[in-house]
Amino acid sequence: MASGDLQAHPGMLALARESRGMTQVDVAAAMTKAAPAGAAVVSQGYVSRAESGRLVVADDRLQLYAAALGYPVDLLCLDPRVSGVGVGLIHHRKRASLSSSALRRIHAQLALVRVQVTGLAQAAAAAGVPHRFSRVLLDDFTTAKDAARQVRRAWGLPRGPVADVIAAIEEAGGLVVMRSLGSELLDAVSQWDDLQVPLVLVNDHAPGDRCRFSVAHELGHLVMHPAPGTSSEQEKQADAFAAEFLMPAADIRQAFADGVDLARLAELKRVWRVSMSALLRRALTLNAITEWQYRTVMVEMSALGYRTAEPVEVELERPTRVPALVDTLLSDRGLAIDEAAACARLLPEDFKGLYVAVDRSLSPEPFRR
């Protein structure tokens, strides 16, 4: 399609705006600022009509829109439904205080990450690689714990602690991307619609131990929950999956045989690489300690400030599959930064910050209009 024939898709306009955390008023102001001197002021009403499909955004207005949002023109012309963007159930492990607007922004970021990594995989001729994810549907005979055991067996994980949760997901063919999500109230989001590769977007601000549990929690959602259900019930199931996946009852039960105190929890944290509070909860669910013992240790942890900052640091796991795609394009294929950025439907500056940082996970500076 010639550049003059390009038209923005209403759904993508809204998605791109939300990914930037902008309101319609913000977009109108940014478009007005980017317009040539003397041009008409862009109103919020114009943006509203554009996003609802009541007017066509093309030519100069399309260029202004792209400049205001900081995305290439061709991204704004994608049909989210055809591209698989935002299609399917999105899971997230968040705290209740996270605002709906912040959650919408993170969901939009997840959708656009899907566009980015799909484009990179296609350019690197890595698209369509089969994965080893399969659904485990829960019923009266199959619990979340059973699902975790099935996944461990299917993936050939040895007994004991999981060496690297993110690596296990990537080795099974899933995609993991680490990024600043702009909030400490959400650790990860995930999506799998049975048509595309399972994708997990992880907050790079979470401590290593919490990150491992959150990623395992998302894995539980991906495997067990193909459709929406009672949110609180699904969250409990995902937590039970994560606990069994990371701390299999058959392997960890003996570790609690001599009782549980703070020193023992710190020792076990080094081995199992999950938080002391998660270990304590695991001891309770396995009936290794009483409710009274659990509460007593929790009071001690609270008094020492361990509920917000525990001792024993767990190294943050980092994904390698997407960085390898980028290396393939830049090194093996010899693509320039702007060419690789085009594959991901990003502007070069954003692409460099998101995908070509030294440790391949650093988030870029916030987009500035």
C-alpha positions in Angstrom: 0.0 0.0 0.0 1.4 3.4 -0.9 2.1 5.8 1.9 -0.7 8.1 0.7 -3.2 5.2 1.0 -2.4 4.5 4.7 -5.1 5.0 7.2 -4.9 4.7 11.0 -7.0 1.9 12.6 -9.2 3.3 15.4 -8.4 0.4 17.7 -4.7 0.8 17.3 -4.9 4.5 18.0 -6.5 3.9 21.3 -4.1 1.0 22.2 -1.0 3.1 21.3 -2.3 6.0 23.3 -2.9 3.9 26.4 0.5 2.3 26.1 2.0 5.8 26.5 -0.3 6.5 29.5 -1.8 9.5 27.7 -5.3 10.8 27.7 -7.2 12.0 24.7 -6.5 15.6 25.8 -2.8 14.7 26.0 -2.8 13.4 22.4 -4.7 16.4 21.1 -2.2 18.8 22.8 0.8 16.8 21.4 -0.6 16.9 17.9 -1.2 20.6 18.1 2.4 21.1 19.3 3.8 19.0 16.5 1.7 20.7 13.8 3.2 23.5 11.6 2.8 27.1 12.9 -0.6 28.5 12.1 -2.2 25.1 11.8 -5.6 24.5 13.4 -5.7 23.4 17.0 -6.4 19.6 17.4 -9.3 19.1 19.9 -10.0 16.2 22.3 -13.2 15.7 20.3 -11.1 15.0 17.2 -9.1 12.3 19.0 -12.3 10.8 20.4 -13.9 10.6 16.9 -10.7 9.1 15.5 -10.6 6.4 18.1 -14.3 5.5 17.6 -13.8 5.3 13.8 -16.1 8.3 13.1 -13.4 10.0 11.0 -10.5 8.8 8.8 -6.9 9.6 10.0 -4.6 9.7 7.0 -2.0 11.8 5.3 -0.7 14.8 7.3 -3.0 14.0 10.3 -1.7 10.5 10.4 1.9 11.8 10.5 0.9 14.2 13.3 -0.7 11.3 15.2 2.4 9.2 14.9 4.6 12.1 16.1 2.4 12.7 19.1 2.4 9.1 20.1 6.0 8.3 19.2 5.3 5.3 17.0 5.9 4.6 13.3 3.0 5.4 11.0 2.6 1.7 10.0 2.0 0.6 13.6 -1.0 2.9 13.8 -2.5 1.3 10.7 -2.5 -2.2 12.0 -5.8 -3.9 12.7 -5.5 -5.2 16.3 -7.9 -8.0 15.6 -6.0 -9.3 12.6 -2.6 -8.8 14.2 -3.6 -10.7 17.3 -2.9 -7.6 19.4 -4.9 -7.6 22.6 -6.8 -10.7 21.6 -7.4 -13.3 24.3 -7.4 -13.4 28.1 -4.8 -11.3 29.8 -3.7 -12.5 33.3 -1.9 -10.3 35.8 -0.6 -10.6 39.3 -1.2 -7.2 40.9 -2.1 -5.5 44.1 -5.6 -4.2 44.6 -4.4 -0.6 44.8 -3.3 -0.5 41.2 -5.5 1.9 39.3 -7.6 0.9 36.3 -5.8 3.4 34.1 -2.4 2.0 35.1 -3.6 -1.5 34.4 -4.9 -0.5 31.0 -1.5 1.0 30.2 0.3 -2.2 31.1 -2.2 -4.3 29.1 -1.6 -2.0 26.1 2.2 -2.4 26.6 1.8 -6.2 26.6 -0.2 -6.0 23.3 2.5 -3.9 21.7 5.3 -6.1 23.0 3.5 -8.9 21.2 3.8 -6.9 17.9 7.4 -6.2 18.6 8.6 -9.7 19.3 6.5 -11.2 16.5 8.1 -8.8 14.1 11.6 -9.6 15.4 10.9 -13.3 15.2 9.6 -13.1 11.6 12.6 -11.1 10.5 15.0 -13.5 12.2 13.1 -16.4 10.5 12.3 -17.7 14.0 8.5 -17.4 13.8 6.4 -20.5 13.9 8.8 -22.4 16.1 6.7 -24.9 18.1 6.3 -24.6 21.8 5.7 -27.3 24.5 2.9 -25.6 26.4 -0.3 -27.5 26.8 -3.5 -26.8 28.8 -4.2 -28.6 32.0 -7.9 -28.1 32.7 -8.9 -28.2 36.4 -11.8 -30.4 37.5 -12.9 -32.4 40.5 -9.9 -34.7 40.1 -7.2 -32.4 38.8 -6.0 -29.6 41.0 -3.5 -26.7 40.5 -0.9 -28.8 42.3 -1.5 -31.6 39.8 -1.1 -29.1 36.9 2.3 -28.0 38.3 3.5 -31.5 38.6 2.4 -32.3 35.0 4.2 -29.3 33.7 7.4 -30.2 35.5 7.2 -33.7 34.1 6.4 -32.6 30.6 9.3 -30.1 30.6 11.8 -32.7 32.1 12.6 -30.6 35.2 14.6 -32.4 37.8 13.5 -32.8 41.4 14.2 -30.0 43.8 14.4 -26.2 43.1 13.8 -24.9 39.6 17.2 -23.6 38.5 15.8 -20.7 36.4 12.1 -20.2 35.9 12.4 -17.8 33.0 14.9 -20.1 31.3 12.5 -23.1 31.7 9.7 -21.1 30.1 11.9 -20.1 27.2 13.3 -23.6 26.7 9.6 -24.7 26.4 9.2 -22.2 23.6 7.5 -19.4 25.5 8.5 -15.7 25.2 9.5 -13.6 28.2 10.2 -9.9 28.1 11.4 -7.8 31.0 10.5 -4.1 31.2 9.7 -1.3 33.6 5.9 -1.4 34.0 5.9 2.0 35.7 4.5 0.6 39.0 5.6 -1.6 41.8 2.0 -2.8 42.3 2.2 -5.3 39.4 4.9 -7.9 38.9 3.9 -9.6 35.6 1.2 -10.0 33.0 0.8 -12.9 30.5 -1.2 -13.9 27.5 -1.8 -17.0 25.4 -4.8 -17.4 23.0 -3.8 -20.9 21.8 -2.9 -19.4 18.4 0.3 -17.5 19.3 3.3 -18.2 21.5 2.7 -17.8 25.2 4.0 -14.4 26.3 5.0 -13.1 29.8 5.8 -9.5 30.4 7.8 -9.1 33.7 8.4 -6.0 35.8 12.1 -5.4 36.1 11.7 -3.7 39.5 10.6 -6.8 41.4 13.2 -8.5 43.6 14.5 -11.8 42.3 12.7 -14.1 44.7 9.3 -12.3 44.1 9.9 -12.3 40.4 10.4 -16.1 40.3 7.1 -16.6 42.2 5.3 -14.1 40.0 6.5 -15.7 36.7 5.5 -19.2 38.0 2.2 -17.7 39.0 1.7 -16.4 35.4 2.7 -19.8 34.1 -0.1 -21.3 36.1 -2.5 -18.9 34.6 -1.3 -19.7 31.0 -1.6 -23.4 31.6 -4.8 -23.6 33.6 -7.0 -20.7 32.6 -8.0 -20.5 28.9 -11.1 -18.5 29.8 -12.1 -15.9 32.4 -13.4 -17.2 35.7 -13.8 -16.0 39.2 -10.8 -13.8 39.7 -10.1 -14.6 43.3 -10.4 -18.3 42.6 -8.1 -18.2 39.6 -5.6 -16.2 41.7 -5.6 -18.8 44.4 -5.2 -21.6 41.8 -2.2 -19.7 40.2 -0.6 -19.3 43.7 -1.1 -23.0 44.4 0.5 -23.8 41.0 3.5 -21.6 41.7 4.0 -23.0 45.2 4.1 -26.6 43.9 6.1 -25.7 40.8 8.8 -23.9 42.8 8.6 -26.0 46.0 7.3 -29.5 45.2 5.7 -31.0 48.3 7.6 -34.3 47.8 10.9 -32.5 47.7 10.6 -29.7 50.3 8.5 -31.3 53.1 11.6 -32.8 54.8 13.2 -29.4 54.9 10.6 -28.4 57.5 11.0 -31.5 59.6 13.1 -29.8 62.3 10.8 -26.8 62.6 10.9 -23.3 61.1 12.4 -20.1 62.5 13.9 -17.1 60.8 17.4 -18.6 60.5 16.0 -21.7 58.9 13.9 -19.7 56.5 16.9 -17.6 55.4 18.9 -20.8 54.9 16.1 -22.3 52.8 15.7 -19.1 50.8 19.3 -19.5 49.5 18.4 -23.0 48.3 14.9 -22.6 46.9 15.3 -19.0 45.8 11.8 -17.9 46.9 10.9 -15.5 49.7 11.0 -16.4 53.3 7.3 -15.6 53.5 6.5 -18.0 50.7 8.5 -20.7 52.4 6.7 -20.1 55.7 3.3 -20.2 53.9 4.4 -23.5 52.2 5.3 -25.0 55.6 1.8 -24.1 56.8 0.0 -25.6 53.8 2.0 -28.8 54.1 1.0 -29.0 57.8 4.6 -28.8 58.9 3.8 -26.0 61.3 0.6 -24.9 63.1 -1.4 -21.8 62.4 -0.1 -20.4 65.7 3.5 -21.0 64.7 2.9 -19.4 61.4 1.5 -16.3 62.9 4.3 -16.1 65.5 7.0 -16.1 62.9 5.1 -13.6 60.7 4.9 -11.2 63.7 8.7 -11.6 64.1 9.2 -10.9 60.4 7.0 -7.8 60.6 8.8 -6.5 63.6 12.1 -6.8 61.7 10.8 -5.1 58.6 11.1 -8.4 56.6 7.6 -8.0 55.1 9.0 -5.2 52.9 12.7 -6.1 52.6 13.9 -9.6 53.5 17.5 -10.6 54.1 19.3 -12.8 51.6 19.2 -11.4 48.1 18.1 -13.6 45.2 19.6 -12.7 41.8 17.1 -11.5 39.3 16.6 -14.0 36.4 16.6 -12.5 32.9 15.3 -13.7 29.6 17.7 -14.5 26.8 15.4 -15.6 23.8 14.4 -12.2 22.6 17.9 -10.7 23.0 19.1 -13.6 20.9 16.7 -12.6 18.2 18.0 -9.1 18.3 21.6 -10.4 18.1 20.7 -12.4 15.1 19.3 -9.4 13.3 22.1 -7.0 14.2 25.1 -9.3 14.1 24.3 -12.3 11.8 22.0 -10.5 9.4 23.8 -7.2 9.5 20.7 -5.0 9.9 21.1 -1.4 10.9 19.3 -0.2 14.0 16.7 1.6 12.0 16.0 -1.5 10.0 15.7 -3.7 13.0 13.5 -1.1 14.7 11.2 -1.2 11.7 10.8 -4.9 12.1 9.6 -4.3 15.6 7.4 -1.3 14.5 9.3 1.0 16.8 11.2 4.2 16.3 15.0 3.7 16.4 15.4 5.5 19.8 12.8 3.4 21.5 14.2 0.2 19.9 17.7 0.9 21.2 16.5 1.6 24.7 14.2 -1.4 24.8 16.2 -4.0 23.0 19.8 -2.9 22.5 20.8 -1.9 26.0 23.9 -3.4 27.4 22.1 -5.9 29.6 19.2 -6.3 27.1 16.6 -5.5 29.7 17.0 -1.9 30.6 13.9 0.2 29.9 14.2 3.4 27.8 13.7 6.9 29.1 10.0 7.7 29.0 8.8 8.9 25.7 8.9 12.6 25.5 6.7 14.6 23.1 
